[in-house]
Amino acid sequence: MTHRLAIYDMDRTVTFTGTYTGFLIHVAKGMAPWRLALFPGVILLMLAYVLKLISRQRLKELNQALMIGFNVERARLMPHVESYAAKVVAGNVRSGALAQIAQDRANGYRLVLATASYRLYVEPIARRLGFDAVIATDHLSQDLRYVRARIAGENCYDTGKLRMIKAWMAAEAIDRTQAHIRAYSDHVSDAPMLEFADIPFASNPHKPLARLAAKRGWARVDWA
């Protein structure tokens, strides 16, 4: 049996823009507007990341602690998560991506959204877009009453994303030799995922990925 998988990155592939900063602002505005005054701290943390003073994973944890809180009751948080997902789907999704998702679904592919963004808000977005599975960055308290600003395991990024895809496939009893994989991404950090696919697509690629795609002979798509 051949398993057909269509694996999509989310930010700037399916969406026009990144979703993480918007998520922080949306939740802060809804739950604790006073935290918006702390946003300059987010900029400073991003600078610290650029200067390699903190890891990408730690950057996300500290930003969440700053803008949402270190330990937040899930029941209180989730209405804001759901409203943010609705906002993303209503105004930040590429029509070309929607058409491709529909085509892959019609062709019998299992739709997988694989992203460095938090599963917390990716799952409501994926549900609205009709994805079958989500591979994303998890919180340490993913299934608990409180959401902590700590990442469980790896940030779903670069080679870490590929490891998580492979782990998901193993959990689903999908043998790579029995799978046909299409993969879509806008960013060169997803080169490991694209290399892993049978049919990789540089989707709305930034310049480094566009150059790599031309060198490797990968198809390019530019979705409106």
C-alpha positions as YAML, in Angstrom:
chain: A
units: angstrom
residues:
- id: 1
  name: MET
  ca: [0.00, 0.00, 0.00]
- id: 2
  name: THR
  ca: [1.35, 3.42, -0.97]
- id: 3
  name: HIS
  ca: [0.71, 6.24, 1.49]
- id: 4
  name: ARG
  ca: [0.19, 9.57, -0.23]
- id: 5
  name: LEU
  ca: [1.33, 12.50, 1.91]
- id: 6
  name: ALA
  ca: [1.22, 16.21, 1.10]
- id: 7
  name: ILE
  ca: [3.27, 18.06, 3.71]
- id: 8
  name: TYR
  ca: [2.91, 21.83, 3.95]
- id: 9
  name: ASP
  ca: [4.90, 24.37, 5.91]
- id: 10
  name: MET
  ca: [2.56, 27.04, 7.27]
- id: 11
  name: ASP
  ca: [4.06, 30.52, 7.76]
- id: 12
  name: ARG
  ca: [4.55, 32.34, 4.44]
- id: 13
  name: THR
  ca: [3.81, 29.12, 2.57]
- id: 14
  name: VAL
  ca: [0.12, 28.67, 3.28]
- id: 15
  name: THR
  ca: [-0.13, 32.12, 4.87]
- id: 16
  name: PHE
  ca: [0.99, 35.49, 3.52]
- id: 17
  name: THR
  ca: [2.87, 36.45, 6.68]
- id: 18
  name: GLY
  ca: [4.26, 34.86, 9.80]
- id: 19
  name: THR
  ca: [1.76, 33.99, 12.51]
- id: 20
  name: TYR
  ca: [3.75, 33.85, 15.74]
- id: 21
  name: THR
  ca: [4.10, 37.56, 16.56]
- id: 22
  name: GLY
  ca: [0.48, 38.11, 15.58]
- id: 23
  name: PHE
  ca: [-0.51, 35.33, 17.96]
- id: 24
  name: LEU
  ca: [1.35, 36.96, 20.86]
- id: 25
  name: ILE
  ca: [-0.24, 40.35, 20.19]
- id: 26
  name: HIS
  ca: [-3.74, 38.95, 19.68]
- id: 27
  name: VAL
  ca: [-3.70, 37.00, 22.93]
- id: 28
  name: ALA
  ca: [-2.09, 39.82, 24.91]
- id: 29
  name: LYS
  ca: [-4.70, 42.27, 23.62]
- id: 30
  name: GLY
  ca: [-7.53, 39.91, 24.56]
- id: 31
  name: MET
  ca: [-6.27, 38.63, 27.92]
- id: 32
  name: ALA
  ca: [-4.04, 41.31, 29.39]
- id: 33
  name: PRO
  ca: [-3.77, 44.51, 27.30]
- id: 34
  name: TRP
  ca: [-1.19, 45.93, 29.70]
- id: 35
  name: ARG
  ca: [1.28, 43.38, 28.31]
- id: 36
  name: LEU
  ca: [1.31, 45.26, 24.99]
- id: 37
  name: ALA
  ca: [3.54, 47.80, 26.74]
- id: 38
  name: LEU
  ca: [6.11, 44.99, 27.05]
- id: 39
  name: PHE
  ca: [6.36, 44.49, 23.29]
- id: 40
  name: PRO
  ca: [9.69, 46.38, 23.03]
- id: 41
  name: GLY
  ca: [11.06, 43.48, 25.07]
- id: 42
  name: VAL
  ca: [10.12, 41.17, 22.20]
- id: 43
  name: ILE
  ca: [12.25, 43.29, 19.87]
- id: 44
  name: LEU
  ca: [15.18, 43.11, 22.28]
- id: 45
  name: LEU
  ca: [14.83, 39.34, 22.53]
- id: 46
  name: MET
  ca: [14.84, 39.06, 18.74]
- id: 47
  name: LEU
  ca: [18.03, 41.11, 18.68]
- id: 48
  name: ALA
  ca: [19.55, 38.77, 21.25]
- id: 49
  name: TYR
  ca: [18.66, 35.85, 18.97]
- id: 50
  name: VAL
  ca: [20.22, 37.54, 15.93]
- id: 51
  name: LEU
  ca: [23.38, 38.09, 17.98]
- id: 52
  name: LYS
  ca: [23.29, 34.36, 18.93]
- id: 53
  name: LEU
  ca: [22.93, 35.13, 22.63]
- id: 54
  name: ILE
  ca: [19.86, 32.88, 22.92]
- id: 55
  name: SER
  ca: [18.55, 29.95, 20.89]
- id: 56
  name: ARG
  ca: [15.50, 30.08, 18.63]
- id: 57
  name: GLN
  ca: [13.70, 27.80, 21.07]
- id: 58
  name: ARG
  ca: [14.51, 30.01, 24.06]
- id: 59
  name: LEU
  ca: [13.44, 33.08, 22.09]
- id: 60
  name: LYS
  ca: [9.96, 31.61, 21.65]
- id: 61
  name: GLU
  ca: [9.70, 30.65, 25.31]
- id: 62
  name: LEU
  ca: [10.74, 34.08, 26.57]
- id: 63
  name: ASN
  ca: [8.45, 35.91, 24.14]
- id: 64
  name: GLN
  ca: [5.50, 33.85, 25.29]
- id: 65
  name: ALA
  ca: [6.30, 34.43, 28.95]
- id: 66
  name: LEU
  ca: [6.54, 38.16, 28.29]
- id: 67
  name: MET
  ca: [3.40, 38.65, 26.20]
- id: 68
  name: ILE
  ca: [1.07, 35.90, 27.48]
- id: 69
  name: GLY
  ca: [2.51, 34.71, 30.78]
- id: 70
  name: PHE
  ca: [4.66, 31.84, 31.96]
- id: 71
  name: ASN
  ca: [1.77, 29.74, 33.27]
- id: 72
  name: VAL
  ca: [-1.73, 30.38, 31.84]
- id: 73
  name: GLU
  ca: [-4.93, 28.45, 32.45]
- id: 74
  name: ARG
  ca: [-5.80, 26.62, 29.23]
- id: 75
  name: ALA
  ca: [-9.57, 27.17, 29.56]
- id: 76
  name: ARG
  ca: [-9.00, 30.92, 29.77]
- id: 77
  name: LEU
  ca: [-6.52, 30.95, 26.90]
- id: 78
  name: MET
  ca: [-8.30, 28.78, 24.32]
- id: 79
  name: PRO
  ca: [-11.10, 31.20, 23.31]
- id: 80
  name: HIS
  ca: [-8.38, 33.67, 22.28]
- id: 81
  name: VAL
  ca: [-6.49, 30.90, 20.46]
- id: 82
  name: GLU
  ca: [-9.63, 29.96, 18.53]
- id: 83
  name: SER
  ca: [-10.42, 33.57, 17.63]
- id: 84
  name: TYR
  ca: [-6.85, 34.02, 16.41]
- id: 85
  name: ALA
  ca: [-7.11, 30.91, 14.23]
- id: 86
  name: ALA
  ca: [-10.34, 32.26, 12.73]
- id: 87
  name: LYS
  ca: [-8.61, 35.58, 12.05]
- id: 88
  name: VAL
  ca: [-5.69, 33.88, 10.28]
- id: 89
  name: VAL
  ca: [-7.95, 31.77, 8.08]
- id: 90
  name: ALA
  ca: [-10.18, 34.74, 7.24]
- id: 91
  name: GLY
  ca: [-7.43, 37.11, 6.16]
- id: 92
  name: ASN
  ca: [-3.96, 35.57, 6.03]
- id: 93
  name: VAL
  ca: [-4.26, 32.48, 3.81]
- id: 94
  name: ARG
  ca: [-3.15, 32.39, 0.19]
- id: 95
  name: SER
  ca: [-5.90, 31.47, -2.27]
- id: 96
  name: GLY
  ca: [-3.34, 29.57, -4.33]
- id: 97
  name: ALA
  ca: [-2.45, 27.47, -1.31]
- id: 98
  name: LEU
  ca: [-6.12, 26.72, -0.70]
- id: 99
  name: ALA
  ca: [-6.48, 25.58, -4.31]
- id: 100
  name: GLN
  ca: [-3.43, 23.30, -4.03]
- id: 101
  name: ILE
  ca: [-4.66, 21.86, -0.72]
- id: 102
  name: ALA
  ca: [-8.01, 21.09, -2.36]
- id: 103
  name: GLN
  ca: [-6.26, 19.49, -5.34]
- id: 104
  name: ASP
  ca: [-4.05, 17.31, -3.16]
- id: 105
  name: ARG
  ca: [-7.07, 16.23, -1.14]
- id: 106
  name: ALA
  ca: [-8.97, 15.37, -4.34]
- id: 107
  name: ASN
  ca: [-5.97, 13.32, -5.51]
- id: 108
  name: GLY
  ca: [-6.06, 11.20, -2.37]
- id: 109
  name: TYR
  ca: [-3.21, 12.76, -0.41]
- id: 110
  name: ARG
  ca: [-3.22, 12.86, 3.37]
- id: 111
  name: LEU
  ca: [-2.73, 16.51, 4.28]
- id: 112
  name: VAL
  ca: [-0.08, 17.26, 6.90]
- id: 113
  name: LEU
  ca: [0.75, 20.73, 8.26]
- id: 114
  name: ALA
  ca: [4.35, 20.74, 9.53]
- id: 115
  name: THR
  ca: [5.45, 23.99, 11.13]
- id: 116
  name: ALA
  ca: [7.68, 25.55, 13.77]
- id: 117
  name: SER
  ca: [4.66, 27.42, 15.10]
- id: 118
  name: TYR
  ca: [2.98, 26.20, 18.28]
- id: 119
  name: ARG
  ca: [0.59, 23.27, 18.00]
- id: 120
  name: LEU
  ca: [-1.61, 25.24, 20.42]
- id: 121
  name: TYR
  ca: [-2.84, 27.54, 17.64]
- id: 122
  name: VAL
  ca: [-1.78, 25.54, 14.58]
- id: 123
  name: GLU
  ca: [-4.33, 22.79, 15.26]
- id: 124
  name: PRO
  ca: [-7.32, 25.18, 15.14]
- id: 125
  name: ILE
  ca: [-5.95, 26.65, 11.89]
- id: 126
  name: ALA
  ca: [-5.34, 23.19, 10.42]
- id: 127
  name: ARG
  ca: [-8.84, 22.07, 11.40]
- id: 128
  name: ARG
  ca: [-10.38, 25.03, 9.60]
- id: 129
  name: LEU
  ca: [-8.29, 24.33, 6.47]
- id: 130
  name: GLY
  ca: [-9.11, 20.62, 6.41]
- id: 131
  name: PHE
  ca: [-5.70, 19.17, 7.26]
- id: 132
  name: ASP
  ca: [-5.57, 15.59, 8.49]
- id: 133
  name: ALA
  ca: [-2.55, 15.88, 10.78]
- id: 134
  name: VAL
  ca: [-0.33, 18.46, 12.46]
- id: 135
  name: ILE
  ca: [3.39, 18.25, 13.21]
- id: 136
  name: ALA
  ca: [4.35, 21.31, 15.23]
- id: 137
  name: THR
  ca: [6.22, 22.69, 18.21]
- id: 138
  name: ASP
  ca: [4.67, 21.39, 21.43]
- id: 139
  name: HIS
  ca: [4.39, 22.96, 24.85]
- id: 140
  name: LEU
  ca: [5.76, 21.07, 27.83]
- id: 141
  name: SER
  ca: [2.24, 21.20, 29.26]
- id: 142
  name: GLN
  ca: [0.50, 20.31, 25.98]
- id: 143
  name: ASP
  ca: [-2.15, 18.11, 27.62]
- id: 144
  name: LEU
  ca: [-2.36, 19.74, 31.05]
- id: 145
  name: ARG
  ca: [-4.69, 22.31, 32.56]
- id: 146
  name: TYR
  ca: [-2.11, 25.08, 32.32]
- id: 147
  name: VAL
  ca: [-0.05, 26.18, 29.31]
- id: 148
  name: ARG
  ca: [3.53, 26.91, 30.29]
- id: 149
  name: ALA
  ca: [5.99, 28.99, 28.29]
- id: 150
  name: ARG
  ca: [8.25, 25.98, 27.80]
- id: 151
  name: ILE
  ca: [8.80, 23.87, 24.70]
- id: 152
  name: ALA
  ca: [8.59, 20.09, 24.92]
- id: 153
  name: GLY
  ca: [11.22, 18.34, 22.83]
- id: 154
  name: GLU
  ca: [12.41, 20.09, 19.70]
- id: 155
  name: ASN
  ca: [11.42, 23.29, 18.00]
- id: 156
  name: CYS
  ca: [9.87, 21.96, 14.76]
- id: 157
  name: TYR
  ca: [12.41, 23.72, 12.54]
- id: 158
  name: ASP
  ca: [15.10, 22.78, 10.00]
- id: 159
  name: THR
  ca: [16.53, 19.30, 10.64]
- id: 160
  name: GLY
  ca: [14.37, 19.11, 13.77]
- id: 161
  name: LYS
  ca: [11.27, 19.34, 11.59]
- id: 162
  name: LEU
  ca: [12.48, 16.43, 9.46]
- id: 163
  name: ARG
  ca: [13.15, 14.35, 12.56]
- id: 164
  name: MET
  ca: [9.64, 15.09, 13.79]
- id: 165
  name: ILE
  ca: [8.15, 14.17, 10.40]
- id: 166
  name: LYS
  ca: [10.01, 10.86, 10.49]
- id: 167
  name: ALA
  ca: [8.86, 10.22, 14.07]
- id: 168
  name: TRP
  ca: [5.26, 10.95, 13.09]
- id: 169
  name: MET
  ca: [5.50, 8.60, 10.12]
- id: 170
  name: ALA
  ca: [6.89, 5.86, 12.36]
- id: 171
  name: ALA
  ca: [4.04, 6.39, 14.85]
- id: 172
  name: GLU
  ca: [1.57, 6.13, 11.97]
- id: 173
  name: ALA
  ca: [3.29, 2.94, 10.68]
- id: 174
  name: ILE
  ca: [4.17, 4.64, 7.40]
- id: 175
  name: ASP
  ca: [7.28, 3.13, 5.82]
- id: 176
  name: ARG
  ca: [9.20, 5.68, 3.74]
- id: 177
  name: THR
  ca: [9.61, 3.14, 0.93]
- id: 178
  name: GLN
  ca: [5.82, 2.81, 0.82]
- id: 179
  name: ALA
  ca: [5.11, 6.55, 0.81]
- id: 180
  name: HIS
  ca: [4.82, 9.12, -1.94]
- id: 181
  name: ILE
  ca: [5.48, 12.58, -0.53]
- id: 182
  name: ARG
  ca: [4.84, 16.05, -1.88]
- id: 183
  name: ALA
  ca: [6.29, 18.89, 0.22]
- id: 184
  name: TYR
  ca: [5.81, 22.65, 0.07]
- id: 185
  name: SER
  ca: [7.81, 25.41, 1.76]
- id: 186
  name: ASP
  ca: [8.88, 29.01, 1.28]
- id: 187
  name: HIS
  ca: [12.09, 28.86, 3.33]
- id: 188
  name: VAL
  ca: [15.53, 27.33, 2.92]
- id: 189
  name: SER
  ca: [15.42, 26.06, 6.51]
- id: 190
  name: ASP
  ca: [13.01, 23.44, 5.15]
- id: 191
  name: ALA
  ca: [15.59, 22.09, 2.70]
- id: 192
  name: PRO
  ca: [15.85, 18.84, 4.74]
- id: 193
  name: MET
  ca: [12.09, 18.30, 4.40]
- id: 194
  name: LEU
  ca: [12.16, 19.13, 0.70]
- id: 195
  name: GLU
  ca: [15.09, 16.77, 0.11]
- id: 196
  name: PHE
  ca: [13.11, 14.04, 1.87]
- id: 197
  name: ALA
  ca: [10.11, 14.47, -0.44]
- id: 198
  name: ASP
  ca: [9.56, 12.75, -3.77]
- id: 199
  name: ILE
  ca: [8.19, 15.96, -5.25]
- id: 200
  name: PRO
  ca: [9.45, 19.13, -3.51]
- id: 201
  name: PHE
  ca: [8.01, 22.57, -4.23]
- id: 202
  name: ALA
  ca: [9.64, 25.90, -3.45]
- id: 203
  name: SER
  ca: [6.45, 27.78, -2.67]
- id: 204
  name: ASN
  ca: [6.63, 31.58, -2.69]
- id: 205
  name: PRO
  ca: [10.35, 31.11, -1.96]
- id: 206
  name: HIS
  ca: [12.63, 33.72, -0.46]
- id: 207
  name: LYS
  ca: [15.88, 34.24, -2.37]
- id: 208
  name: PRO
  ca: [18.04, 31.56, -0.67]
- id: 209
  name: LEU
  ca: [15.43, 28.87, -1.32]
- id: 210
  name: ALA
  ca: [14.82, 30.12, -4.86]
- id: 211
  name: ARG
  ca: [18.54, 29.73, -5.58]
- id: 212
  name: LEU
  ca: [18.65, 26.27, -4.01]
- id: 213
  name: ALA
  ca: [15.54, 25.17, -5.89]
- id: 214
  name: ALA
  ca: [17.04, 26.29, -9.20]
- id: 215
  name: LYS
  ca: [20.25, 24.40, -8.40]
- id: 216
  name: ARG
  ca: [18.39, 21.21, -7.39]
- id: 217
  name: GLY
  ca: [15.80, 21.37, -10.13]
- id: 218
  name: TRP
  ca: [12.88, 21.67, -7.71]
- id: 219
  name: ALA
  ca: [9.61, 23.05, -9.00]
- id: 220
  name: ARG
  ca: [8.69, 26.58, -8.00]
- id: 221
  name: VAL
  ca: [5.15, 27.80, -7.36]
- id: 222
  name: ASP
  ca: [4.09, 31.34, -6.55]
- id: 223
  name: TRP
  ca: [0.67, 31.48, -4.96]
- id: 224
  name: ALA
  ca: [-1.43, 34.62, -4.76]
...
